[in-house]
Amino acid sequence: MDSRRLIGSLVPEIAPNASVICIEESERYDTVTIEGTTGTLAGCEVPRTAVDAAEHAGDALERLVAVLKRCADDVVADVPDGRA
């Protein structure tokens, strides 16, 4: 699985109201831009080695998910559920 496909599949799983707008690949980093319900964009840089490791190891995948989740949290508004 390539990094675009992995990141593109993880973001909707961890933040259903967020979507990947752009993934720019460089030699050392993948720069991921995410859009959500707030109408803003957030970006994060993920080391290529971390993405490659996430394809094979559970702990590395959890770390990648945590980075993408923090990025997505910046663009997705919390909607109150009405319970007090």
N, C-alpha and C positions, 0 to 999 in steps of 0.2 A: 504494500500500500504506500502511495506517495504522501508527502506531507500535506499537500492541498486537500487530498481526499480525507485524510485522517482528521485534520483540523475542521474541515467543512462538515464532517459527520458528527464531530463532538459538540460543536457549539449549539446546534438545535436540541441535542439531548440534555445538555446541562442548563440551557437557558432557552426555553421554547419561544420566547418573544424576542429573541435576538437572531441576527443572521450575519453571516460573513459577507462583507462587501468586497474585500480585496485581500489577497495574500501576495505580498511581494517577497520573492525569494532572493537571497543573496548567498554568498559563500558561507557566511557564519550565522546568519539569522534569517528567520521568517518574520516579516512584519505583517501582523494581522490587524485588519480594520473591521470593527464590528458595529452594526447599527441595531438599535432597539426601539422601544416604544416612546422614548423621550424625544426622538427626532435629532439626537446628537450622535456623533461618532466617537468611538474610543479605539485606541490602538495600543498594541503591545508587541514587544519584540521577544521572540522565542528562539533560543539557540537551536540551530539545526541538529546539534548532537542530542538535545533533549527530545526533539521530535523523533529522531531516528531511534532513540532508546525506548520511547513510548510505544513504538510498534512491536516491541519484543518483551518488555518487562512491566509487571503490574505497578510497582512503585513509581516508575518513571511515568507511566500513564496517569497515575493519580496526581503527580506534580504538574503535568501538562494541563490536566483538567482544572486544577486549582488556579493556574495562571489565566486560562481562558475564562473561568468563572468570574474572577476578579475584574477582568476587562468587561465582560458582559454585564456585570452588576452596575457598572457606571452608566449604562445606556438603557437599562430596563427599569421602568418605574414600578414601585411596589403598589399594588392595588389592594386597598383594604377589603377584607372579606365581609365586613359588617358585623362581625362578632366583637363584643366588647369585653 
